[in-house]
Amino acid sequence: MSETASRGTLLAIVELGGYPNYTPIYQRAGFDVVMEHTMRKALGVIKKKRPRVIVAEFNYRNET
């Protein structure tokens, strides 16, 4: 893939953090990366940019 070609937008949603920053890996794969830290802002990005890929953290806490 050439340096100027893009595979599209990748939206990374990381609300709580504590994960490594994978942005350089996504960029090397050819994506334009948008990082959001709230679901509200992420939904706005989805509506405006229509990302080809969405990567999101998933935290499940069973409090019962």
N, C-alpha and C positions, 0 to 999 in steps of 0.2 A: 504494500500500500504506500502511496506517495505521502510525503510530509503534509501536503495541503489537502488531501482527501479526508473527509470526515465520515464516520459511520453514523453521525447524528448525535443527538443529545442524550446523555445518561444522567438521570436524576438520582442522587444519593440522598436518602433520608436517614439522618442519624439524630434521634431526639435525646437519648441519654448519654451517648458517647461511651468512652472506655474502649473503643475499637481503634485499630491502626488506621491511618489515613491511606486509603487505597486510591486516591485521586491520581497519583502518577502512573499506576498500573492501568487504570481506565484510559488515561490520556495516551499511553503507549499503544493501547489497543485501538486507538483512533477515534475515541469519543470526545465530544465537548462536554465537560462535566459541570453540573450545577449541583451544589450541596445546600441542603436546607436542614434546619434543626427543629422546625415545627411542622406538624401536619397541615395546618392552615396555609402556611406559605408554600408548602409542597403542592397542595391542590391548585394554588394560583399558577405555579410553574407548569403543572400538567395542562391546565387550560390554555396557557399562552404558548408554550413551546412544544407541546405534544411530544415528549421524549420517546425515543425508540426503546430505551431500557430504563427500568426503575429498580434500584437496589435499596432495600430498606432493612433496618434492624427490626427484630421482633423480640419483644420481651413479654413473657407470660408469667404472671404471678397468680398462683392458685391460693387464695387467702382462706379457703374453707378448711 
